[in-house]
């Protein structure tokens, strides 16, 4: 079974994201080394106003 984790950014979150990035990348590398990571990266933006 595959999972997608989707979230929204919040105002002024850059410093918090920069702090978490090394641990996040370590986790992704660990999953990749176990062949448990299909793909990683940002999801494309979904603009609901485009459908109007």
The first five atom37 places (N, CA, C, CB, O) and aatype in JSON, in Angstrom:
{
  "aatype": [20, 20, 20, 20, 20, 20, 20, 20, 20, 20, 20, 20, 20, 20, 20, 20, 20, 20, 20, 20, 20, 20, 20, 20, 20, 20, 20, 20, 20, 20, 20, 20, 20, 20, 20, 20, 20, 20, 20, 20, 20, 20, 20, 20, 20, 20, 20, 20, 20, 20, 20, 20],
  "atom_mask": [
    [1, 1, 1, 1, 1],
    [1, 1, 1, 1, 1],
    [1, 1, 1, 1, 1],
    [1, 1, 1, 1, 1],
    [1, 1, 1, 1, 1],
    [1, 1, 1, 1, 1],
    [1, 1, 1, 1, 1],
    [1, 1, 1, 1, 1],
    [1, 1, 1, 1, 1],
    [1, 1, 1, 1, 1],
    [1, 1, 1, 1, 1],
    [1, 1, 1, 1, 1],
    [1, 1, 1, 1, 1],
    [1, 1, 1, 1, 1],
    [1, 1, 1, 1, 1],
    [1, 1, 1, 1, 1],
    [1, 1, 1, 1, 1],
    [1, 1, 1, 1, 1],
    [1, 1, 1, 1, 1],
    [1, 1, 1, 1, 1],
    [1, 1, 1, 1, 1],
    [1, 1, 1, 1, 1],
    [1, 1, 1, 1, 1],
    [1, 1, 1, 1, 1],
    [1, 1, 1, 1, 1],
    [1, 1, 1, 1, 1],
    [1, 1, 1, 1, 1],
    [1, 1, 1, 1, 1],
    [1, 1, 1, 1, 1],
    [1, 1, 1, 1, 1],
    [1, 1, 1, 1, 1],
    [1, 1, 1, 1, 1],
    [1, 1, 1, 1, 1],
    [1, 1, 1, 1, 1],
    [1, 1, 1, 1, 1],
    [1, 1, 1, 1, 1],
    [1, 1, 1, 1, 1],
    [1, 1, 1, 1, 1],
    [1, 1, 1, 1, 1],
    [1, 1, 1, 1, 1],
    [1, 1, 1, 1, 1],
    [1, 1, 1, 1, 1],
    [1, 1, 1, 1, 1],
    [1, 1, 1, 1, 1],
    [1, 1, 1, 1, 1],
    [1, 1, 1, 1, 1],
    [1, 1, 1, 1, 1],
    [1, 1, 1, 1, 1],
    [1, 1, 1, 1, 1],
    [1, 1, 1, 1, 1],
    [1, 1, 1, 1, 1],
    [1, 1, 1, 1, 1]
  ],
  "atom_positions": [
    [[0.85, -1.17, 0.0], [0.0, 0.0, 0.0], [0.89, 1.24, 0.0], [-0.96, 0.0, 1.22], [1.88, 1.3, 0.72]],
    [[0.52, 2.22, -0.82], [1.27, 3.47, -0.89], [0.53, 4.56, -0.13], [1.5, 3.89, -2.35], [-0.69, 4.56, -0.03]],
    [[1.29, 5.5, 0.41], [0.73, 6.63, 1.13], [1.31, 7.92, 0.57], [1.02, 6.52, 2.65], [2.45, 7.94, 0.11]],
    [[0.52, 8.98, 0.6], [0.99, 10.32, 0.24], [0.73, 11.21, 1.44], [0.28, 10.87, -1.05], [-0.38, 11.25, 1.97]],
    [[1.74, 11.92, 1.86], [1.58, 12.86, 2.96], [1.52, 14.25, 2.36], [2.76, 12.73, 4.01], [2.47, 14.71, 1.72]],
    [[0.4, 14.92, 2.57], [0.2, 16.26, 2.01], [-0.1, 17.22, 3.15], [-0.95, 16.26, 0.95], [-0.85, 16.91, 4.07]],
    [[0.51, 18.38, 3.06], [0.3, 19.39, 4.1], [0.36, 20.77, 3.49], [1.33, 19.26, 5.23], [0.75, 20.94, 2.33]],
    [[-0.02, 21.76, 4.27], [0.05, 23.14, 3.82], [1.06, 23.88, 4.68], [-1.34, 23.82, 3.88], [1.16, 23.65, 5.88]],
    [[1.79, 24.76, 4.05], [2.76, 25.57, 4.76], [2.03, 26.67, 5.53], [3.79, 26.17, 3.78], [0.9, 27.02, 5.21]],
    [[2.69, 27.19, 6.53], [2.14, 28.29, 7.31], [3.1, 29.48, 7.25], [1.9, 27.85, 8.79], [4.27, 29.34, 6.9]],
    [[2.59, 30.63, 7.58], [3.39, 31.86, 7.56], [4.57, 31.74, 8.52], [2.52, 33.09, 7.93], [4.43, 31.22, 9.63]],
    [[5.71, 32.23, 8.1], [6.92, 32.28, 8.93], [7.4, 30.91, 9.41], [6.68, 33.16, 10.12], [7.84, 30.77, 10.55]],
    [[7.32, 29.9, 8.55], [7.74, 28.56, 8.95], [9.14, 28.18, 8.47], [6.75, 27.55, 8.43], [9.61, 27.08, 8.75]],
    [[9.8, 29.09, 7.76], [11.09, 28.75, 7.17], [12.1, 28.28, 8.2], [11.65, 29.95, 6.42], [12.75, 27.26, 7.99]],
    [[12.26, 28.99, 9.29], [13.26, 28.61, 10.3], [12.94, 27.24, 10.89], [13.32, 29.66, 11.42], [13.85, 26.43, 11.11]],
    [[11.69, 26.97, 11.15], [11.3, 25.66, 11.71], [11.58, 24.55, 10.69], [9.79, 25.66, 12.09], [12.07, 23.48, 11.07]],
    [[11.29, 24.8, 9.42], [11.56, 23.79, 8.38], [13.06, 23.56, 8.22], [10.96, 24.22, 7.05], [13.49, 22.42, 8.04]],
    [[13.85, 24.64, 8.28], [15.3, 24.49, 8.16], [15.87, 23.67, 9.32], [15.97, 25.87, 8.11], [16.82, 22.92, 9.13]],
    [[15.3, 23.82, 10.49], [15.75, 23.06, 11.65], [15.42, 21.57, 11.49], [15.11, 23.61, 12.93], [16.22, 20.71, 11.88]],
    [[14.26, 21.27, 10.94], [13.8, 19.88, 10.8], [14.4, 19.17, 9.59], [12.29, 19.84, 10.71], [14.38, 17.94, 9.53]],
    [[14.93, 19.91, 8.62], [15.37, 19.34, 7.35], [16.41, 18.22, 7.47], [15.94, 20.42, 6.5], [16.23, 17.19, 6.82]],
    [[17.48, 18.37, 8.26], [18.46, 17.27, 8.32], [17.85, 15.95, 8.82], [19.61, 17.67, 9.24], [18.15, 14.89, 8.27]],
    [[17.01, 16.01, 9.82], [16.38, 14.79, 10.33], [15.42, 14.22, 9.29], [15.62, 15.07, 11.65], [15.34, 13.0, 9.11]],
    [[14.71, 15.09, 8.62], [13.78, 14.68, 7.57], [14.53, 13.95, 6.45], [13.02, 15.9, 7.0], [14.1, 12.88, 6.01]],
    [[15.63, 14.52, 5.99], [16.41, 13.89, 4.92], [17.03, 12.57, 5.37], [17.5, 14.83, 4.44], [17.1, 11.62, 4.59]],
    [[17.48, 12.5, 6.62], [17.99, 11.23, 7.15], [16.92, 10.16, 7.1], [18.49, 11.41, 8.6], [17.19, 9.02, 6.73]],
    [[15.7, 10.51, 7.47], [14.59, 9.56, 7.45], [14.3, 9.09, 6.02], [13.32, 10.18, 8.07], [14.11, 7.9, 5.78]],
    [[14.28, 10.03, 5.09], [14.03, 9.66, 3.69], [15.13, 8.75, 3.16], [13.92, 10.91, 2.82], [14.84, 7.77, 2.47]],
    [[16.38, 9.06, 3.48], [17.5, 8.22, 3.03], [17.41, 6.83, 3.64], [18.84, 8.87, 3.39], [17.71, 5.84, 2.97]],
    [[17.01, 6.73, 4.9], [16.85, 5.44, 5.56], [15.75, 4.63, 4.87], [16.52, 5.64, 7.06], [15.93, 3.44, 4.6]],
    [[14.62, 5.26, 4.59], [13.54, 4.56, 3.89], [13.98, 4.12, 2.49], [12.29, 5.47, 3.79], [13.67, 3.01, 2.06]],
    [[14.71, 4.99, 1.79], [15.19, 4.64, 0.45], [16.14, 3.45, 0.5], [15.88, 5.85, -0.2], [16.1, 2.59, -0.38]],
    [[17.01, 3.4, 1.51], [17.97, 2.3, 1.61], [17.27, 0.97, 1.89], [19.0, 2.58, 2.69], [17.84, -0.1, 1.64]],
    [[16.05, 1.03, 2.41], [15.26, -0.17, 2.68], [14.27, -0.46, 1.55], [14.51, -0.02, 4.0], [13.41, -1.34, 1.68]],
    [[14.39, 0.28, 0.44], [13.45, 0.16, -0.68], [12.01, 0.38, -0.24], [13.59, -1.21, -1.34], [11.09, -0.28, -0.74]],
    [[11.82, 1.31, 0.69], [10.47, 1.61, 1.18], [10.0, 2.99, 0.76], [10.43, 1.49, 2.7], [8.93, 3.44, 1.19]],
    [[10.77, 3.68, -0.09], [10.41, 5.02, -0.53], [10.2, 5.0, -2.03], [11.5, 6.05, -0.13], [11.12, 4.69, -2.79]],
    [[9.01, 5.32, -2.46], [8.69, 5.32, -3.88], [9.12, 6.63, -4.53], [7.19, 5.1, -4.09], [9.78, 6.62, -5.57]],
    [[8.76, 7.75, -3.93], [9.1, 9.07, -4.45], [9.05, 10.07, -3.3], [8.13, 9.49, -5.62], [8.29, 9.88, -2.35]],
    [[9.83, 11.12, -3.39], [9.82, 12.16, -2.36], [9.94, 13.51, -3.03], [10.96, 11.95, -1.32], [10.59, 13.65, -4.07]],
    [[9.32, 14.49, -2.46], [9.39, 15.84, -2.99], [8.06, 16.54, -2.83], [9.82, 15.83, -4.45], [7.08, 15.94, -2.38]],
    [[8.04, 17.8, -3.2], [6.79, 18.55, -3.04], [5.73, 18.09, -4.04], [7.04, 20.05, -3.2], [6.04, 17.72, -5.17]],
    [[4.5, 18.12, -3.6], [3.37, 17.85, -4.5], [3.11, 19.11, -5.31], [2.09, 17.41, -3.7], [3.36, 20.22, -4.83]],
    [[2.62, 18.96, -6.53], [2.28, 20.16, -7.3], [1.15, 20.92, -6.63], [1.89, 19.78, -8.74], [0.31, 20.34, -5.94]],
    [[1.13, 22.2, -6.84], [0.08, 23.04, -6.26], [-1.24, 22.74, -6.95], [0.44, 24.55, -6.39], [-1.31, 22.63, -8.17]],
    [[-2.27, 22.6, -6.15], [-3.61, 22.41, -6.67], [-4.35, 23.72, -6.5], [-4.35, 21.24, -5.96], [-4.61, 24.15, -5.38]],
    [[-4.68, 24.37, -7.61], [-5.36, 25.66, -7.56], [-6.83, 25.43, -7.87], [-4.73, 26.67, -8.57], [-7.21, 25.25, -9.02]],
    [[-7.64, 25.46, -6.83], [-9.07, 25.19, -7.01], [-9.76, 26.28, -7.82], [-9.75, 25.04, -5.66], [-10.82, 26.04, -8.39]],
    [[-9.18, 27.47, -7.87], [-9.81, 28.55, -8.64], [-9.66, 28.31, -10.14], [-9.21, 29.91, -8.26], [-10.4, 28.91, -10.93]],
    [[-8.73, 27.47, -10.56], [-8.52, 27.19, -11.98], [-9.7, 26.45, -12.6], [-7.24, 26.39, -12.17], [-9.9, 26.51, -13.81]],
    [[-10.46, 25.75, -11.78], [-11.59, 24.96, -12.29], [-12.83, 25.83, -12.52], [-11.92, 23.84, -11.32], [-13.83, 25.35, -13.06]],
    [[-12.77, 27.07, -12.13], [-13.96, 27.94, -12.28], [-14.1, 28.48, -13.66], [-13.91, 29.09, -11.32], [-15.04, 29.22, -13.94]]
  ]
}
